[in-house]
Amino acid sequence: MRRKIKVIQFGLGQIGISMVRTLLKHDERFEVVGCIDSAPDKVRKDIGEFLEPKSIYNLAVVDSIDSLKRRRADIVIHSAVSFLPEAAEQIRSLVEKGYNIITTAEEMFFLRQRDSKLFRSLDNLAKRRHVRVLATGVNPGFVMDSLILMFTAPCLSISTIRAERMVNLSHRRLALQRKLGVGLTAQEFLEQVENGRFGHIGLTDSAEFVSHYLGIKYDNIRSSIQPVVADHDYHGDEVFVAMNHVLGVRQEVVVEKGSQAVLSLRLTMRIDASIEYDAVFVDGDPPVNVVINNGIMGDTATVGLVLNQIENLLETAPGFHDMADMRIPRFVLDRFS
C-alpha cells in the first residue's frame, strides 16, 4: 500500500476550504498536515470549524509556514492570492524552504512570458532546492488554454482558433461577482478596470500560452474589457441589479498576424446568463468544433484539476513548470463511482 501524500493548504478562502474538504474526503490518499491563513478570524481555530458539517480535526489554522507544528509535507497547495508581487514572494519563500507547490495564482500561470527574469530566478531556485512548482487552475490553466492545445492535436494545418466561455455568475461565489463589478455603475466599473486588478485575471496569459506552444508568430495582441449593463432591473435569488448597472463583464483577447485574427478568446460572465457553455472552434484540416454544454464549473473544477495534478507534478523533474510540461491531465482521485 502506497503512503499518503502529505499536503499543506496555504490560503483558506472559498477555494482553499474546498481543497481541504476534498482532501479530507480522500483521506486514503492524502493527509492534511497544515492549514495556513493570515486572517485573524481563522488563525488558531480548528479547520473543522470552516467545513460543513462542522467537526473537530485537531488541526489548527496558523498564520505562517513557520508556525506549523508539522512542517514536512510532499506538497503545498497555494491558493492565497491572484497577483504576481504577493504570489511570487510567497512562492519564493516556500521554494526556499524546500516545498513542492501547486499554485492557483492567476498571474503565475505563464510566468515565462509575463516576467521571464522572475521565471528564470524561480526555476533555477526550484532546481537547486530539488522541488517542483506548477501554476494552474481552470481559467487560466485549462479551459481556454490547455484544452485548446489538446483539441489541435488531430490537425494537419490550422488557420484560426476561436474559444468562447459563457458563465452565469449567479452560480458563482459572491467574491467573484464583486470582482467582476456586479451592481456597479458603468463608470465605477471602468474606474476599477484602471487599477489592473479587476475583471477576469489571466486571459492574455492564456493567449500567450497557446501562441507560444502552437508557434504562432503574431504581430499584435489586443485585449478589451467592457461591462455588461442591465437594460432593466434584475431580480435574482440573492442579488438585485438596478437598470443601467453592471450585470457582469465581457472580455476578449485577440492575437493578430497582419490583419487576421488567428486566435481569439472571448469570455462573458454575467449574473443573468440564460445558458452556460465552453467552446473551442479550430478552423483547420480537419476542423475541430467542440461545445461543452453547461460549461465547466470553475470553483469545483479548480479543486479537481489541482488535486488530480499532484502525483503528476511530484513525478516531474524539479523546476518551475506550466501545464504543457505535464502529462495529459486526467482523473486520478478515485475509481469511477
ZAMARGU-4260 file (C-alpha; in steps of 0.2 Angstrom, whole numbers, plus 5000, padded with zeros to 4 digits):
<rodrens>
0) 5000/5000/5000 | 5007/5017/4995 | 5010/5030/5008 | 4998/5045/5009 | 5003/5061/5001
5) 5006/5075/5015 | 4998/5091/5010 | 4999/5109/5017 | 4985/5120/5012 | 4990/5139/5010
10) 4975/5150/5009 | 4958/5147/5016 | 4946/5157/5005 | 4932/5148/4997 | 4943/5138/4985
15) 4956/5134/4999 | 4942/5127/5010 | 4935/5117/4996 | 4953/5110/4994 | 4953/5105/5012
20) 4936/5097/5011 | 4940/5086/4996 | 4957/5081/5003 | 4949/5075/5019 | 4936/5066/5009
25) 4950/5057/5001 | 4960/5053/5016 | 4965/5036/5010 | 4976/5045/4998 | 4980/5062/5006
30) 4984/5068/5024 | 4982/5086/5028 | 4996/5091/5039 | 4994/5110/5039 | 4982/5124/5035
35) 4988/5142/5033 | 4979/5159/5033 | 4983/5176/5040 | 4965/5181/5043 | 4963/5185/5061
40) 4946/5177/5061 | 4954/5160/5056 | 4970/5159/5065 | 4971/5146/5079 | 4954/5139/5075
45) 4952/5121/5071 | 4950/5119/5052 | 4934/5109/5055 | 4925/5125/5060 | 4925/5130/5042
50) 4918/5114/5035 | 4901/5108/5033 | 4896/5099/5043 | 4907/5106/5057 | 4919/5094/5065
55) 4935/5093/5075 | 4951/5088/5066 | 4963/5094/5079 | 4972/5104/5066 | 4973/5122/5070
60) 4975/5136/5057 | 4991/5145/5058 | 4997/5162/5051 | 5013/5156/5043 | 5023/5141/5037
65) 5035/5144/5052 | 5020/5142/5064 | 5016/5124/5059 | 5019/5110/5071 | 5022/5098/5057
70) 5032/5106/5043 | 5036/5091/5032 | 5025/5089/5018 | 5025/5082/5000 | 5017/5097/4993
75) 5009/5114/4997 | 4993/5120/4988 | 4994/5138/4987 | 4978/5147/4984 | 4980/5163/4993
80) 4982/5177/4981 | 4980/5181/4962 | 4993/5194/4958 | 5011/5192/4954 | 5020/5203/4968
85) 5012/5194/4983 | 5011/5177/4974 | 5030/5177/4969 | 5035/5182/4987 | 5025/5168/4995
90) 5031/5155/4982 | 5049/5160/4983 | 5048/5158/5002 | 5040/5141/5000 | 5053/5135/4987
95) 5067/5141/4998 | 5060/5130/5012 | 5060/5115/5001 | 5042/5113/4996 | 5034/5107/4980
100) 5020/5119/4976 | 5004/5120/4965 | 4998/5137/4965 | 4981/5144/4958 | 4988/5162/4957
105) 4982/5168/4940 | 4997/5179/4936 | 5009/5165/4939 | 5001/5154/4926 | 5013/5158/4911
110) 5026/5167/4921 | 5040/5163/4907 | 5031/5176/4896 | 5024/5188/4909 | 5040/5190/4918
115) 5055/5180/4911 | 5068/5186/4923 | 5057/5181/4938 | 5053/5164/4929 | 5072/5160/4927
120) 5075/5165/4945 | 5061/5154/4952 | 5065/5140/4940 | 5084/5140/4945 | 5079/5141/4963
125) 5067/5126/4962 | 5080/5116/4953 | 5093/5120/4966 | 5081/5115/4980 | 5076/5100/4970
130) 5057/5104/4971 | 5043/5107/4958 | 5032/5122/4955 | 5016/5122/4944 | 5004/5136/4941
135) 4987/5130/4936 | 4968/5132/4938 | 4953/5131/4927 | 4954/5148/4919 | 4969/5151/4916
140) 4976/5134/4916 | 4963/5123/4907 | 4948/5128/4898 | 4954/5142/4887 | 4972/5136/4885
145) 4977/5118/4889 | 4961/5112/4882 | 4964/5122/4866 | 4981/5114/4864 | 4973/5096/4866
150) 4960/5100/4853 | 4973/5105/4840 | 4982/5088/4841 | 4972/5080/4826 | 4975/5094/4814
155) 4987/5094/4799 | 4985/5113/4797 | 4977/5127/4806 | 4971/5144/4800 | 4962/5151/4815
160) 4956/5147/4833 | 4942/5154/4842 | 4937/5150/4860 | 4922/5156/4870 | 4916/5154/4888
165) 4899/5160/4894 | 4897/5159/4913 | 4881/5163/4924 | 4888/5172/4939 | 4873/5169/4949
170) 4880/5151/4952 | 4897/5158/4957 | 4904/5164/4974 | 4900/5182/4980 | 4918/5187/4980
175) 4919/5183/4961 | 4903/5193/4957 | 4911/5208/4966 | 4927/5206/4957 | 4918/5207/4941
180) 4908/5223/4945 | 4891/5216/4948 | 4880/5230/4954 | 4892/5245/4950 | 4888/5259/4938
185) 4897/5258/4921 | 4908/5272/4926 | 4913/5264/4943 | 4917/5248/4933 | 4928/5257/4921
190) 4937/5266/4936 | 4940/5249/4944 | 4947/5242/4927 | 4961/5256/4928 | 4968/5248/4944
195) 4973/5232/4934 | 4966/5221/4947 | 4948/5220/4941 | 4939/5208/4930 | 4945/5191/4925
200) 4964/5189/4928 | 4974/5179/4915 | 4965/5179/4899 | 4980/5187/4890 | 4992/5174/4898
205) 4981/5161/4891 | 4983/5168/4874 | 5002/5170/4876 | 5002/5152/4882 | 4993/5145/4867
210) 5003/5156/4855 | 5019/5150/4862 | 5015/5131/4861 | 5007/5132/4844 | 5021/5143/4837
215) 5010/5157/4832 | 5021/5172/4826 | 5010/5186/4829 | 5011/5205/4826 | 4999/5211/4840
220) 4989/5206/4854 | 4974/5217/4859 | 4963/5215/4874 | 4947/5223/4879 | 4936/5223/4894
225) 4918/5230/4895 | 4904/5230/4907 | 4888/5221/4903 | 4875/5234/4908 | 4857/5230/4913
230) 4843/5237/4902 | 4830/5233/4916 | 4830/5229/4934 | 4837/5212/4938 | 4830/5202/4952
235) 4840/5187/4957 | 4838/5175/4971 | 4851/5184/4981 | 4856/5199/4970 | 4847/5214/4964
240) 4855/5224/4950 | 4846/5241/4945 | 4844/5246/4927 | 4859/5254/4920 | 4870/5245/4932
245) 4883/5231/4929 | 4877/5213/4927 | 4895/5206/4923 | 4909/5208/4911 | 4914/5204/4893
250) 4932/5202/4889 | 4941/5197/4874 | 4959/5194/4869 | 4964/5194/4850 | 4980/5188/4843
255) 4983/5196/4826 | 4995/5191/4812 | 4994/5206/4800 | 4976/5210/4798 | 4970/5192/4803
260) 4964/5187/4820 | 4972/5170/4821 | 4967/5167/4839 | 4953/5174/4849 | 4947/5171/4867
265) 4930/5178/4872 | 4924/5177/4890 | 4907/5183/4896 | 4902/5182/4914 | 4885/5189/4919
270) 4873/5187/4933 | 4858/5184/4921 | 4866/5172/4908 | 4852/5161/4901 | 4864/5147/4896
275) 4882/5142/4900 | 4895/5134/4889 | 4913/5132/4884 | 4918/5131/4866 | 4933/5129/4855
280) 4932/5131/4836 | 4948/5126/4826 | 4947/5131/4808 | 4959/5118/4802 | 4962/5101/4792
285) 4952/5093/4799 | 4941/5106/4808 | 4938/5103/4826 | 4922/5111/4834 | 4919/5107/4852
290) 4905/5114/4863 | 4903/5109/4881 | 4885/5112/4886 | 4883/5120/4904 | 4901/5124/4904
295) 4914/5118/4916 | 4910/5124/4934 | 4926/5134/4939 | 4927/5133/4958 | 4923/5114/4958
300) 4934/5111/4943 | 4949/5121/4950 | 4949/5109/4965 | 4948/5094/4954 | 4962/5100/4942
305) 4974/5104/4956 | 4971/5088/4966 | 4972/5077/4951 | 4989/5085/4946 | 4998/5082/4962
310) 5005/5065/4958 | 5009/5071/4940 | 5019/5085/4947 | 5028/5075/4960 | 5034/5063/4946
315) 5040/5078/4936 | 5058/5085/4936 | 5062/5099/4948 | 5059/5117/4941 | 5045/5129/4938
320) 5033/5121/4926 | 5017/5125/4916 | 5003/5114/4910 | 5012/5110/4894 | 5026/5101/4904
325) 5013/5090/4912 | 5007/5073/4906 | 4989/5074/4899 | 4978/5079/4914 | 4966/5065/4919
330) 4956/5060/4934 | 4966/5050/4947 | 4957/5054/4963 | 4947/5039/4965 | 4939/5024/4955
335) 4924/5028/4944 | 4909/5028/4956
</rodrens>
